[in-house]
Amino acid sequence: MIIRTRLAAGACALLALLAAGVAFPAGAVADEVSATAPKVDLVLDVSGSMRARDIDGQSRMAAAKQAFNEVLDATPEEVRLGIRTLGADYPGDDRKTGCKDTAQLYPVGPLDRTEAKAAVATLTPTGWTPIGPALLKAAEDLDGGEGSKRIVLISDGEDTCAPLDPCEVAREIAAKGIGLTIDTLGLVPNTKLRQQLSCIAEATGGTFTSVEHTEELTDKVNQLVDRAADPVVTPVATDGADRCEKAPTLKSGLYTDREEFGQQRWYRVDVRPGQELRASVSVAADRAVNPSYGVLVRAVTTTGREIVRGEAAGTGRTDVVSAGLRYPKAEADDDEENAPAEAVCLQVTHSFSAGSGVKTTPGLPLELTVDVVDGPSPARDVASFGLGRGWWLLGALILAGFLAGLVWGWLSRWRVAVWRTN
């Protein structure tokens, strides 16, 4: 009896261990998928102005609800989607309270379409337009994880909670280097609204779209949600130094930084013999700047000798200026097979200047791409085969002329013989 009891206990323990062995890996896989899943937070303006009936004969709120229902049906399974509102709860006149009126309607996570639609159906246009506070909270909603992060802001009016400027909020979010993109959609063709929403989008590399029809709204939000599911490379935040000796050493990858006006940023890259360094830098004007500006990227040795440079200039027609360079390092000699890598310093400088009354901090967003690859094969020396040397070239021309003369003579004789026969 005791033996049977022990056998039963042992079997139960074995089954428990097997179950744990099966369960833990599945949980680990689920956690890994969740950590890398793309996240989207739809931020909807539910302020009082959304009652206006100027979108396809219905109110702006009704158009937004219809678009949201269709978007929820089409959201890819791998996307973790949430919905945040602004101006949905407080109908009063107290500005301080109204500017705190933002709430998470549906948490960012695996999507329950029925529950999300039920939450959207309860929305009624109510109060203020605290865009800045809503963006800060939306960034917190998306915090954590390694997947792409995207905020889609839909609004029909300007922020009513200044001096917390939503454009400055977007710049602060971009400065954190968390790879978060803000796309904006305006429901009213208003110049001031366009300027504000465009500024918010440009600060994080997003897009602005003016929407006047329900179908346009549905298509654009669907497109942005689908874009979040596309694989992206998230830039790694780095801090360049003010001189080469203190510069961080970078490997192949995409990096983001901030560069103050009139400042230089230095980075280091190790390049081994036979490799080629390819580097490009883009600087974006995320605020009003004076026209005529440029970007310069230089590769120099640790002693300060310039190796190669790349530069580009702009005249105010574009908000982004990019420049790049390539540096192939020669193969080592046979007696230098174990030659150490060369430390190449990259210096990035821009000549943007802030417009009158424009804040100069934080610096302009900078994106640096570094790629160290195997160098190209040595170029074939055409002259080594004799084709580029004078005597061989002359001989080839003489032979060609001789053959052409023979053919021409034969044709001439044939034509004369035919003429005589006729």
C-alpha positions, 0 to 999 in steps of 0.5 A: 500500500505504501509503495502504491502511494509513493508511486502515485505521488511520484507520477503526480509529481512527474506530471506536474513537472511535465506540465510546468515544462510545457507551460513555462516555454509557452509563457516565455514565448507569449511574453516575447511576442508581447514585448515586440508587438507593435503598439498604436494609441488612437487619441480622439478629440471628444470636445464640444466642437465635435457636435458640428454637422459638416462631414457627409451630412452627419456630425464629426463625432458620428463620422469618427465613431463610424471610422473607428468601428471599421478600423477596429474590424480591420486591425491586424491581430498582431497590433496592440491597440488602445483608445484615448480620449480628450475632452470627453468627461468634463463639461464645465468652464473651469480651465484647470479642470478641463485641461486634465480631461483625458482618459484611457477609453480602451487600454493598449493591448490585445484587441477585443473588438466587441468591447472596444466598439462598445466603449466608442459607442458611449462617447459624447462631445463634451468639453475642452481640447487638451491636446498637449496633456493627452499626448503626454499620457498617450506616450505613457500608454505606449511605454515599454516593449521593443516594437514600433509605437505610434500615436494617431491624433484625430482632432477638429480644433486647436489646443485650448490648454496653452502654455503647454504647447502640444508642439513642444510636447511632441518635441520632448517626446521625440527627444526621449529617443523611444522611437514613438511616431505621432500622426495627426488628422485634422477634421477641419480645413483650418490654417491654424489647426493645420499648422499646429497638427503639422508641427506635432507630426513633423517633430516625431517624423509623422504625417499630417492629413486633412480629412473632410469625409468619413471614407477618407478618415477610415482609409487613413487611420487604417493605413496608419494602423497597418503601417505600425505592423510593418517591421521598422528599425528603431533608432538607438539614442546616443549622445555625441561628444564635443570632441573626438577623444570623448566620442562614443564608439558606434557599430553598424546601426541607426542612431538618433541624437540632438544637436544644438545650434552652433554645436558640433557632434562627434562619434567614433567608428572602428574600421578594419583593413578591407572594410568600407565605412558608409555613414549618412546623417539627416538633420530635421528643422522641427521649428521655424528656422532662417533660410539658407542652411546646410549639413556637413559630415566629416570622417577624420583620423584621431590626429585630426586629418580629414579623410573624406567629407559629405555636405548638403545645403538647403534654402528653406524648401525642405525641413530635412537636409541629409549628407553622406560619405564613404571611406574604403580602407585598403587591404592590409599587406601580407605581413600586416594580416592582424593589423588593428582596426582604425578609429575613424571620427565622424564630425557632424555640423549644421548651419541652421539658425533659429528664427526670431523668438524661437526656442533653441532648446532642445537641439534639432533632431539628428539621425545618423546611419552607420554601416561598416561592410566588406570593402569592394573588390580591387578594381581590375587594371585594364592596362595590366592586360595591355589594352590600355598601353599605346602599342597594343591599342595601336596594333588592335586599330591596325588589325581592325583597319586591315580586316575592314579593307579586305572586306571592302575590297572584296565587295568592290570587286564583286560589284565590278564583276556584276557590272561587267556581266550585265 
